Amino acid sequence: MNEITFEKAWSYGGPLMWVLAAFSIFALAVVLYLWLAHARWLFLPQSLKKISKSKDPQAEGSRIARKAYDAVDWLADIAAIAPLVGLLGTVLGMFKAFGGIASDVAAGAKPVVLAQGVSQAIVTTILGLVVAIPALVAHAFLRRRAAKRVAELEEAVEEILSGVAK
């Protein structure tokens, strides 16, 4: 049985492999950024400082919450687009495989030509899923974390306001 090395798989996938690699790097960067940006020790003090300096604290709180959620949505976008890029690679690979068979009919095309083309085409779908699945898991985790931080911020603001009102 022939084993496919990483280098072979990369070359089989063609230029779309670079697009998927860029998505994976971007997704990792977003995860690392959000892991830090939504850390309680950083998020709450910075947010409270912005709210306290604002002329419209309620609007500023809403802006902070929206930014916290919007940043997480980048991961959902990557999780939705990466499999489609992988599928595009598969369709292009299948087109190439069948085109190769059609041009080789006179020479007595063999089923192995089709099988090789199909296996090459599937590489992009695999990488698309490898990028999308962790991005979707990270999106779910970080979305919940953002919601928790926003709730903690609301609670802290309410405590401050109740202390001021007394």
Buried (B, 14 or more C-beta within 10 A) or exposed (E): EEEEEEEEBBEBBBEBBEBBBEBBEBBBEBBEEBEEBBEEEEBBEEBBEBBEEBEEBEEBBEBBBEEBBEBBBBBBBBBEBBBEBBBBBBEBBBEBBBEBBEEEEEEEBEEEBBEBBBBBBBBBBBBBBBBBEBBBEBBBBBBEBBBEBBEBBEEBBEEBEEEEEE
